Amino acid sequence: MSQTSHHQLTEINNIALQRLCGVLDQHINSLAKALDLTITRHFDNFTLSGDQVKLGITALENLAAIARERDLEDSDIQLAAVEAKTTQSNDNTANEQKAWTLRTRRGNIGGRTPRQSGYIRALLTHDVVFGLGPAGTGKTYLAVAAAVDAIEKHQVERIVLVRPAVEAGEKLGFLPGDLAQKVDPYLRPLYDALYDLMGFDRVTKLMEKGLIEIAPLAYMRGRTLNSAFIILDEAQNTTPEQMKMFLTRIGFGAKAVITGDTSQIDLPKNIKSGLKDAREKLNNIEGIYFHVFTSEDVVRHPLVQKIVDAYDEAAEQD
């Protein structure tokens, strides 16, 4: 049922108000579109109309808090809309999201949606966690954040980040350069997350000491990893044999996180995904946690959620 509400922002100066609204109220219009509302304003007095007026007020207040400190970015608008949708309806959920956080150079990182908060809880309380879901849900970034949190708290001695590279390394010989140069393009998202969460200098020093290792899956065979936080990214492109090989590398005092999106498998059609196989075989083992994200958890451009939904609907019809 459509509602109309008037809301005045308190303790906001003209500079912060300008940041909040954007040029020609661009930010306000983007927020209104994201929440399917109509938002008009007169100075710091806002009128909201639509079915999600309370969500709009929550998002406005959150954005105003950011605008008091700095300029807003497009991502701030979309994230405010996502957070409002997922926390306004349940105060307990909001409190839980604040309770489970990861400590990094960027400060404490919490979940922006209930499922992200549940994922963080699983990362902190389980030794083996599978994070499954579409692109943009934070499954890899939060896993790296959990690894950073663990090494900063001295819970593990090193971080090992693993990814299948060019069909799990089978074609690396055709690429120019040494091993690092061959696999760098495939591991770049992991580097980026580390630099963001720890800083370039600290990551470089830890890599020089061997306390952070980034490697292709093909080079994990025969190893045992003790006191390590191990992340296998893009796990949908492993075979069942490779997944078994990776999982049996876990040693004493180690934690492992396996992330992937089963809707984006690049393996030949006659080869089963190791991620799908693991979910079928390991789902009932106590101590192993499978966490599934949906399009509602996408915190990228708002069109990404619609794209994910469209592909899922098409797949169901095939």
C-alpha positions as CSV (number, residue, x, y, z in Angstrom):
1,M,0.0,0.0,0.0
2,S,1.4,3.4,-1.1
3,Q,2.3,5.8,1.7
4,T,3.6,9.3,2.0
5,S,5.9,10.6,4.7
6,H,7.7,13.8,5.5
7,H,11.2,13.6,7.0
8,Q,13.6,16.3,8.0
9,L,17.3,15.6,8.4
10,T,18.7,17.1,11.6
11,E,22.2,18.5,12.2
12,I,23.2,18.6,8.5
13,N,24.9,21.6,7.1
14,N,24.7,22.9,3.5
15,I,27.9,21.1,2.4
16,A,26.7,17.7,3.7
17,L,23.3,18.3,2.2
18,Q,24.8,19.1,-1.2
19,R,26.9,15.9,-1.0
20,L,23.8,13.9,-0.1
21,C,21.7,15.2,-2.9
22,G,24.3,15.4,-5.6
23,V,24.2,17.5,-8.8
24,L,20.5,18.2,-9.7
25,D,19.5,15.7,-6.9
26,Q,21.1,12.9,-8.8
27,H,21.8,10.8,-5.7
28,I,18.3,11.3,-4.4
29,N,16.9,10.2,-7.7
30,S,19.1,7.1,-7.8
31,L,18.0,6.1,-4.3
32,A,14.3,6.6,-5.2
33,K,14.8,4.4,-8.3
34,A,16.5,1.7,-6.3
35,L,13.7,1.6,-3.7
36,D,10.9,2.2,-6.1
37,L,9.9,5.5,-4.4
38,T,9.2,9.1,-5.3
39,I,11.4,11.5,-3.3
40,T,11.2,15.2,-3.4
41,R,12.8,17.8,-1.2
42,H,12.7,21.4,0.0
43,F,16.1,22.2,1.5
44,D,16.5,19.5,4.3
45,N,12.9,18.5,4.3
46,F,12.1,15.3,2.3
47,T,8.8,13.9,1.1
48,L,8.8,10.2,0.3
49,S,6.0,8.3,-1.4
50,G,5.6,4.6,-2.2
51,D,5.5,1.2,-0.6
52,Q,8.9,1.4,1.1
53,V,8.8,4.8,2.7
54,K,10.5,3.5,6.0
55,L,13.3,2.0,3.9
56,G,13.8,5.3,2.2
57,I,14.1,7.1,5.5
58,T,16.6,4.6,6.8
59,A,18.7,4.9,3.7
60,L,18.5,8.7,3.7
61,E,19.8,8.8,7.3
62,N,22.6,6.4,6.6
63,L,23.7,8.4,3.5
64,A,23.5,11.7,5.5
65,A,25.9,10.2,8.0
66,I,28.4,9.5,5.2
67,A,27.8,12.9,3.6
68,R,28.8,14.6,6.8
69,E,32.2,13.0,6.4
70,R,32.9,12.9,2.6
71,D,31.5,13.0,-0.9
72,L,29.1,10.2,-1.9
73,E,29.9,7.7,-4.6
74,D,27.4,5.8,-6.8
75,S,28.2,2.6,-4.8
76,D,27.2,4.3,-1.6
77,I,23.7,4.9,-2.9
78,Q,23.2,1.3,-4.0
79,L,24.7,-0.2,-0.8
80,A,22.4,2.0,1.3
81,A,19.4,0.7,-0.6
82,V,20.6,-2.9,-0.1
83,E,21.2,-2.4,3.6
84,A,17.8,-0.7,4.1
85,K,16.0,-3.6,2.4
86,T,17.7,-6.3,4.4
87,T,17.8,-4.8,7.9
88,Q,14.8,-2.5,8.3
89,S,12.3,-5.3,8.7
90,N,14.2,-7.0,11.5
91,D,16.0,-5.2,14.3
92,N,17.5,-8.5,15.5
93,T,19.1,-9.0,12.1
94,A,20.7,-5.6,12.3
95,N,22.1,-6.3,15.7
96,E,23.5,-9.6,14.5
97,Q,25.2,-7.9,11.6
98,K,27.0,-5.6,14.0
99,A,28.0,-8.5,16.3
100,W,29.9,-10.5,13.7
101,T,32.8,-8.4,12.2
102,L,36.2,-8.9,10.7
103,R,39.2,-6.7,11.7
104,T,41.2,-5.3,8.8
105,R,43.2,-2.2,7.9
106,R,39.9,-0.8,6.6
107,G,38.4,-1.1,10.1
108,N,35.8,-3.7,11.2
109,I,34.0,-5.2,8.3
110,G,30.4,-6.5,8.8
111,G,27.8,-8.0,6.6
112,R,25.6,-5.7,4.5
113,T,22.9,-8.3,4.2
114,P,21.7,-11.0,6.6
115,R,23.3,-13.7,4.5
116,Q,26.6,-11.9,4.4
117,S,26.4,-11.6,8.2
118,G,25.7,-15.3,8.4
119,Y,28.6,-16.0,6.1
120,I,30.9,-14.0,8.4
121,R,29.6,-15.9,11.4
122,A,30.4,-19.2,9.6
123,L,33.9,-18.0,8.7
124,L,34.6,-17.2,12.3
125,T,33.1,-20.4,13.8
126,H,33.9,-23.2,11.3
127,D,37.1,-24.7,10.0
128,V,35.8,-25.5,6.5
129,V,33.3,-23.2,4.8
130,F,31.8,-23.3,1.3
131,G,30.6,-20.0,0.0
132,L,28.3,-20.4,-3.0
133,G,26.4,-17.8,-5.0
134,P,26.4,-15.3,-7.9
135,A,29.0,-12.6,-8.6
136,G,29.0,-9.5,-6.4
137,T,27.8,-11.1,-3.2
138,G,31.1,-10.7,-1.4
139,K,31.9,-14.3,-1.0
140,T,35.6,-14.0,-2.0
141,Y,36.2,-10.5,-0.5
142,L,34.8,-11.6,2.9
143,A,36.8,-14.8,2.8
144,V,40.0,-12.8,2.3
145,A,38.9,-10.4,5.0
146,A,38.5,-13.4,7.4
147,A,42.0,-14.6,6.4
148,V,43.4,-11.1,7.2
149,D,41.4,-11.1,10.5
150,A,42.9,-14.5,11.5
151,I,46.5,-13.6,10.8
152,E,46.2,-10.2,12.5
153,K,44.8,-12.1,15.6
154,H,47.7,-14.6,15.3
155,Q,45.2,-17.5,14.9
156,V,47.1,-18.7,11.9
157,E,50.6,-18.3,10.7
158,R,50.1,-17.7,7.0
159,I,47.5,-17.2,4.3
160,V,47.4,-19.4,1.2
161,L,45.2,-18.2,-1.7
162,V,44.5,-20.8,-4.4
163,R,42.7,-20.6,-7.7
164,P,42.2,-22.8,-10.8
165,A,44.2,-21.1,-13.6
166,V,43.6,-22.0,-17.2
167,E,41.8,-25.3,-16.7
168,A,43.6,-25.9,-13.3
169,G,47.0,-25.2,-14.8
170,E,47.0,-27.6,-17.7
171,K,47.8,-24.9,-20.2
172,L,50.2,-22.7,-18.2
173,G,53.1,-23.9,-20.3
174,F,51.8,-22.1,-23.3
175,L,51.9,-18.7,-21.5
176,P,55.0,-16.5,-21.6
177,G,57.0,-15.7,-18.4
178,D,57.8,-17.5,-15.2
179,L,55.2,-19.1,-12.9
180,A,54.2,-15.9,-11.2
181,Q,53.7,-14.1,-14.5
182,K,51.7,-17.0,-15.9
183,V,49.2,-17.2,-13.0
184,D,49.0,-13.5,-12.1
185,P,46.1,-12.6,-14.4
186,Y,44.0,-15.4,-12.9
187,L,44.8,-14.5,-9.3
188,R,44.4,-10.7,-9.7
189,P,41.1,-10.5,-7.8
190,L,42.8,-12.1,-4.7
191,Y,45.7,-9.6,-4.9
192,D,43.3,-6.7,-5.2
193,A,41.4,-7.8,-2.1
194,L,44.6,-8.3,-0.1
195,Y,45.9,-4.8,-1.1
196,D,42.6,-3.3,-0.1
197,L,42.4,-5.0,3.2
198,M,46.0,-4.9,4.3
199,G,47.8,-2.3,2.3
200,F,50.3,-2.8,-0.5
201,D,53.5,-2.5,1.6
202,R,52.3,-5.0,4.3
203,V,51.2,-7.5,1.7
204,T,54.5,-7.2,-0.1
205,K,56.5,-7.8,3.1
206,L,54.4,-10.8,4.1
207,M,54.7,-12.3,0.7
208,E,58.5,-11.9,0.8
209,K,58.5,-13.8,4.1
210,G,56.3,-16.5,2.7
211,L,53.5,-15.7,5.1
212,I,51.2,-14.9,2.2
213,E,51.2,-17.4,-0.7
214,I,49.2,-17.1,-3.9
215,A,49.3,-20.2,-6.1
216,P,47.4,-22.1,-8.8
217,L,45.5,-25.2,-7.7
218,A,47.7,-27.5,-9.9
219,Y,50.7,-26.8,-7.6
220,M,49.0,-27.8,-4.4
221,R,49.3,-31.6,-4.8
222,G,51.4,-33.4,-2.2
223,R,51.4,-30.5,0.3
224,T,50.1,-30.4,3.9
225,L,49.2,-26.9,5.1
226,N,49.3,-26.5,8.9
227,S,48.3,-23.3,10.8
228,A,47.2,-21.7,7.6
229,F,44.1,-19.9,6.3
230,I,43.5,-21.4,2.9
231,I,41.1,-20.0,0.3
232,L,40.1,-21.8,-2.9
233,D,38.4,-19.3,-5.2
234,E,36.5,-20.0,-8.4
235,A,36.0,-23.6,-7.2
236,Q,33.3,-24.3,-9.7
237,N,36.1,-24.8,-12.2
238,T,37.7,-27.7,-10.3
239,T,37.1,-31.3,-11.1
240,P,35.9,-33.7,-8.3
241,E,39.5,-35.2,-8.1
242,Q,41.0,-31.7,-7.7
243,M,38.5,-30.7,-5.1
244,K,39.3,-33.9,-3.1
245,M,43.0,-33.2,-3.5
246,F,42.6,-29.6,-2.2
247,L,40.5,-30.6,0.8
248,T,42.9,-33.2,1.9
249,R,45.7,-30.6,2.0
250,I,44.2,-29.2,5.2
251,G,46.5,-29.7,8.2
252,F,46.4,-29.1,11.9
253,G,45.3,-25.6,13.0
254,A,44.2,-24.7,9.5
255,K,41.0,-23.2,8.2
256,A,39.7,-23.5,4.6
257,V,37.2,-21.5,2.6
258,I,36.0,-22.6,-0.8
259,T,34.1,-20.1,-2.9
260,G,32.4,-20.4,-6.3
261,D,29.4,-19.8,-8.5
262,T,27.9,-23.0,-10.0
263,S,26.1,-21.0,-12.7
264,Q,29.5,-20.0,-14.2
265,I,31.3,-23.3,-14.8
266,D,33.9,-23.2,-17.5
267,L,34.7,-26.9,-17.5
268,P,33.9,-29.0,-20.6
269,K,30.3,-30.2,-20.4
270,N,31.3,-33.8,-19.9
271,I,33.3,-33.0,-16.7
272,K,31.4,-32.5,-13.4
273,S,32.2,-29.5,-11.3
274,G,34.1,-30.4,-8.1
275,L,32.1,-27.8,-6.3
276,K,28.8,-29.4,-7.2
277,D,30.2,-32.8,-6.3
278,A,31.5,-31.6,-2.9
279,R,28.1,-30.2,-2.0
280,E,26.5,-33.5,-2.8
281,K,29.0,-35.7,-0.9
282,L,29.9,-33.5,2.1
283,N,26.7,-31.6,2.8
284,N,25.9,-33.7,5.9
285,I,29.4,-33.8,7.5
286,E,29.4,-32.0,10.8
287,G,32.0,-29.2,10.9
288,I,31.6,-28.4,7.2
289,Y,29.4,-25.4,6.5
290,F,27.7,-24.7,3.1
291,H,26.6,-21.1,2.8
292,V,24.4,-20.1,-0.2
293,F,24.0,-16.5,-1.4
294,T,21.2,-15.3,-3.7
295,S,20.8,-12.3,-6.1
296,E,19.4,-10.3,-3.1
297,D,22.9,-10.2,-1.7
298,V,24.5,-8.6,-4.8
299,V,26.2,-5.4,-3.7
300,R,27.4,-4.2,-7.1
301,H,25.5,-2.2,-9.7
302,P,21.8,-2.7,-9.3
303,L,21.5,-4.2,-12.8
304,V,23.8,-7.1,-11.7
305,Q,21.0,-8.5,-9.5
306,K,18.5,-8.3,-12.4
307,I,21.1,-10.0,-14.7
308,V,21.6,-12.8,-12.3
309,D,17.8,-13.3,-11.9
310,A,17.3,-13.3,-15.7
311,Y,20.0,-16.0,-16.2
312,D,18.6,-18.1,-13.4
313,E,15.1,-18.0,-14.9
314,A,16.4,-18.9,-18.3
315,A,18.4,-21.9,-16.8
316,E,15.2,-23.2,-15.1
317,Q,13.4,-23.2,-18.4
318,D,16.1,-25.1,-20.3
